[in-house]
Amino acid sequence: MKIDVIGDIHGCYAEFEELTKKLGYDWESGMPVHPEGRKLSFVGDLTDRGPNSIKVIHMVYMLVKENHAHYSPGNHCNKLYRFFLGNKVQITHGLETTVAEYEQLATDEQADVKAKFMWLYESSHLYQILDNGKLIVAHAGIREDYIGKNTNAVKTFVLYGDITGKKNPDGTPVRRDWAKHYQGKPMIVYGHTPIKEPRRVNRTINIDTGAVFGNKLTAFRYPEEELISVPSSLPYDETRFREK
């Protein structure tokens, strides 16, 4: 099984297109298909903050529907899903950009985007168990003892990381460095926390290299364990990056 895992896109459609071409995907059919049958995998957070969230939804929906890709949601995906359900959510922390794009659409186009995203979210697994359990793709990571489970605690961990319940000065949750304690055999590929360079610890790797914050969009090639990136076209924001 050959997989190319794509880090958090956050509406950076142009960078996604450029990255897949660099990975050898052919766009002749209108979506990226690899001539050697490689598949894409998405770590979640397709939307919010970037300029083309709706376009990203359409593309990932098409790829998953046609069985060319795997997808599992991130915390931003979860919030957009709750917005589409009609739940009361705060339209902040990036959701406002996706909602603004959505509200510019005609009514029938809105219905189409909503239906596609709802299908994508509802048909996806909380995290991906690939290559007979040798590769796990989970938005914010996953503890070894959580693999194969789907409780509320697992969901919180996968969407938000190993949160302590405390807040950083900027309002973001304080998170423990779970990767440091991971001793499992499966390779865990995740995103969620923007870092300047991919971070490998034990059998884990964070590939959220902050495309939406002006750094780069990164893919992890499996089983080769190669990293391929393209630069972001957006303004660089130093304040958004963490060390781990």
Secondary structure per residue as TSV (DSSP state, phi and psi in degrees):
chain	resnum	aa	ss	phi	psi
A	1	M	-	360.0	124.4
A	2	K	-	-116.7	121.8
A	3	I	E	-128.3	142.3
A	4	D	E	-116.5	107.9
A	5	V	E	-88.1	127.5
A	6	I	E	-102.6	131.4
A	7	G	-	-68.3	179.2
A	8	D	-	-55.4	117.3
A	9	I	-	-83.6	-41.2
A	10	H	T	49.1	47.3
A	11	G	T	78.6	6.7
A	12	C	-	-87.6	72.3
A	13	Y	H	-65.6	-43.1
A	14	A	H	-60.2	-42.1
A	15	E	H	-66.8	-37.6
A	16	F	H	-61.8	-45.9
A	17	E	H	-61.7	-45.3
A	18	E	H	-62.5	-41.6
A	19	L	H	-65.1	-43.8
A	20	T	H	-64.9	-36.1
A	21	K	H	-65.4	-39.7
A	22	K	H	-64.5	-29.8
A	23	L	T	-81.4	-3.2
A	24	G	T	94.0	15.1
A	25	Y	-	-82.6	144.3
A	26	D	B	-101.2	130.1
A	27	W	-	-100.8	12.9
A	28	E	T	-59.1	-33.4
A	29	S	T	-82.0	-0.7
A	30	G	S	96.1	-4.0
A	31	M	S	-146.0	159.2
A	32	P	-	-75.5	117.2
A	33	V	B	-126.3	131.2
A	34	H	-	-88.2	132.3
A	35	P	T	-62.3	-22.2
A	36	E	T	-101.6	12.2
A	37	G	-	80.6	12.8
A	38	R	-	-63.7	152.5
A	39	K	E	-118.3	150.1
A	40	L	E	-87.1	152.6
A	41	S	E	-136.7	136.6
A	42	F	E	-112.3	131.3
A	43	V	-	-82.8	3.6
A	44	G	S	98.5	-179.0
A	45	D	-	55.6	59.4
A	46	L	-	-72.5	-29.7
A	47	T	S	-119.8	180.0
A	48	D	S	81.9	136.0
A	49	R	S	79.5	-41.2
A	50	G	S	-82.1	175.7
A	51	P	S	-82.5	-17.4
A	52	N	-	-134.6	54.4
A	53	S	H	-64.0	-40.5
A	54	I	H	-64.4	-41.3
A	55	K	H	-62.4	-38.7
A	56	V	H	-64.8	-42.9
A	57	I	H	-57.5	-50.2
A	58	H	H	-55.8	-46.0
A	59	M	H	-67.7	-46.5
A	60	V	H	-67.7	-37.1
A	61	Y	H	-56.5	-49.0
A	62	M	H	-62.5	-43.9
A	63	L	H	-63.3	-44.0
A	64	V	H	-69.5	-42.4
A	65	K	H	-59.9	-38.9
A	66	E	T	-87.7	7.1
A	67	N	T	63.6	34.2
A	68	H	S	-102.0	-2.7
A	69	A	E	-154.8	159.4
A	70	H	E	-113.0	146.3
A	71	Y	E	-143.5	140.7
A	72	S	-	-138.2	151.2
A	73	P	-	-79.2	156.0
A	74	G	-	-107.2	-178.9
A	75	N	H	-63.7	-33.8
A	76	H	H	-69.4	-36.2
A	77	C	H	-63.3	-42.3
A	78	N	H	-61.9	-40.1
A	79	K	H	-69.7	-40.3
A	80	L	H	-64.4	-38.9
A	81	Y	H	-60.3	-44.6
A	82	R	H	-65.8	-34.4
A	83	F	H	-62.5	-45.3
A	84	F	H	-67.2	-28.8
A	85	L	H	-70.0	-17.1
A	86	G	T	92.8	10.4
A	87	N	-	-71.2	158.9
A	88	K	-	-82.3	109.2
A	89	V	-	-125.8	152.6
A	90	Q	-	-77.7	124.6
A	91	I	-	-88.2	72.7
A	92	T	-	-142.0	-178.2
A	93	H	T	55.6	33.2
A	94	G	T	108.9	-28.4
A	95	L	H	-59.8	-30.1
A	96	E	H	-59.7	-30.6
A	97	T	H	-72.0	-40.4
A	98	T	H	-67.3	-43.2
A	99	V	H	-63.7	-38.8
A	100	A	H	-62.6	-42.9
A	101	E	H	-61.9	-45.2
A	102	Y	H	-61.5	-42.1
A	103	E	H	-72.1	-16.2
A	104	Q	T	-77.1	-15.0
A	105	L	S	-80.9	154.3
A	106	A	-	-67.2	159.8
A	107	T	H	-56.0	-43.2
A	108	D	H	-68.2	-34.2
A	109	E	H	-69.0	-38.1
A	110	Q	H	-60.1	-45.7
A	111	A	H	-61.0	-38.6
A	112	D	H	-66.1	-47.9
A	113	V	H	-62.4	-46.1
A	114	K	H	-60.2	-46.7
A	115	A	H	-62.8	-41.4
A	116	K	H	-66.1	-45.0
A	117	F	H	-67.7	-40.9
A	118	M	H	-60.6	-43.0
A	119	W	H	-62.8	-46.5
A	120	L	H	-57.4	-47.6
A	121	Y	H	-67.3	-47.1
A	122	E	H	-72.2	-25.3
A	123	S	T	-93.5	-0.6
A	124	S	S	-93.4	157.2
A	125	H	-	-88.1	154.0
A	126	L	S	-57.9	-35.7
A	127	Y	S	-148.6	160.8
A	128	Q	E	-100.5	128.9
A	129	I	E	-108.4	107.9
A	130	L	E	-118.8	162.5
A	131	D	T	50.3	54.1
A	132	N	T	53.8	37.9
A	133	G	T	86.1	3.3
A	134	K	T	-81.1	-20.4
A	135	L	E	-129.0	127.6
A	136	I	E	-119.3	129.1
A	137	V	E	-114.8	115.9
A	138	A	-	-138.5	133.0
A	139	H	T	-49.1	-57.3
A	140	A	T	-107.5	11.4
A	141	G	-	100.4	178.7
A	142	I	-	-157.3	141.3
A	143	R	-	-74.2	151.3
A	144	E	G	-58.0	-42.0
A	145	D	G	-74.4	-7.9
A	146	Y	G	-91.2	-16.2
A	147	I	T	-62.1	127.6
A	148	G	T	94.1	-6.2
A	149	K	-	-108.7	162.8
A	150	N	-	-141.8	30.7
A	151	T	-	-74.1	173.7
A	152	N	H	-61.3	-36.9
A	153	A	H	-64.0	-40.1
A	154	V	H	-65.5	-44.0
A	155	K	H	-59.9	-45.3
A	156	T	H	-60.7	-44.3
A	157	F	H	-63.0	-48.4
A	158	V	H	-64.4	-38.3
A	159	L	H	-82.0	-34.7
A	160	Y	H	-120.8	-9.9
A	161	G	-	91.5	-172.6
A	162	D	S	-86.5	76.9
A	163	I	E	-80.4	148.9
A	164	T	E	-97.0	-15.6
A	165	G	E	97.8	-11.0
A	166	K	E	-95.1	165.9
A	167	K	E	-118.1	145.4
A	168	N	-	-75.2	165.3
A	169	P	T	-55.7	-29.0
A	170	D	T	-85.8	4.4
A	171	G	S	94.2	-9.8
A	172	T	-	-77.4	152.7
A	173	P	E	-70.9	144.1
A	174	V	E	-73.7	130.6
A	175	R	E	-122.8	141.6
A	176	R	-	-78.3	154.9
A	177	D	-	-87.8	78.6
A	178	W	G	-61.2	-32.5
A	179	A	G	-61.1	-32.7
A	180	K	G	-60.7	-28.1
A	181	H	G	-102.1	1.1
A	182	Y	-	-75.0	125.7
A	183	Q	-	-120.4	10.6
A	184	G	-	-75.7	167.4
A	185	K	S	-85.8	-38.0
A	186	P	S	-60.9	143.0
A	187	M	E	-77.4	127.0
A	188	I	E	-109.7	119.6
A	189	V	E	-110.1	129.1
A	190	Y	E	-145.9	178.6
A	191	G	-	-140.8	-125.1
A	192	H	S	79.9	-49.8
A	193	T	S	-101.8	113.3
A	194	P	-	-69.1	127.1
A	195	I	-	-132.1	157.3
A	196	K	S	-72.7	-36.0
A	197	E	S	-129.7	145.7
A	198	P	-	-52.9	141.7
A	199	R	E	-116.4	114.8
A	200	R	E	-98.8	125.5
A	201	V	E	-139.8	124.9
A	202	N	T	52.0	-131.1
A	203	R	T	-101.3	44.8
A	204	T	E	-130.9	154.3
A	205	I	E	-148.0	129.0
A	206	N	E	-93.3	121.6
A	207	I	-	-114.1	17.8
A	208	D	-	-83.1	92.2
A	209	T	-	-98.1	30.0
A	210	G	-	60.1	49.7
A	211	A	G	-56.3	-41.0
A	212	V	G	-73.2	-13.9
A	213	F	G	-104.7	19.5
A	214	G	T	89.0	9.8
A	215	N	S	-95.1	-89.6
A	216	K	E	-161.7	161.0
A	217	L	E	-104.7	130.7
A	218	T	E	-121.6	144.1
A	219	A	E	-120.1	146.0
A	220	F	E	-111.1	118.8
A	221	R	E	-89.2	126.5
A	222	Y	E	-120.7	136.0
A	223	P	T	-89.8	2.9
A	224	E	T	-64.1	-24.0
A	225	E	T	59.8	40.6
A	226	E	E	-100.0	151.5
A	227	L	E	-114.1	130.4
A	228	I	E	-127.5	133.0
A	229	S	E	-133.1	157.9
A	230	V	E	-129.6	146.8
A	231	P	E	-71.1	150.3
A	232	S	-	-79.2	149.4
A	233	S	S	-94.1	-0.7
A	234	L	S	-92.9	161.2
A	235	P	-	-62.4	141.0
A	236	Y	-	-80.2	131.7
A	237	D	-	-124.8	95.1
A	238	E	G	-54.4	-33.3
A	239	T	G	-68.4	-14.9
A	240	R	G	-86.6	-8.2
A	241	F	-	-98.5	144.4
A	242	R	-	-110.7	163.0
A	243	E	-	-79.0	-26.3
A	244	K	-	-150.8	360.0
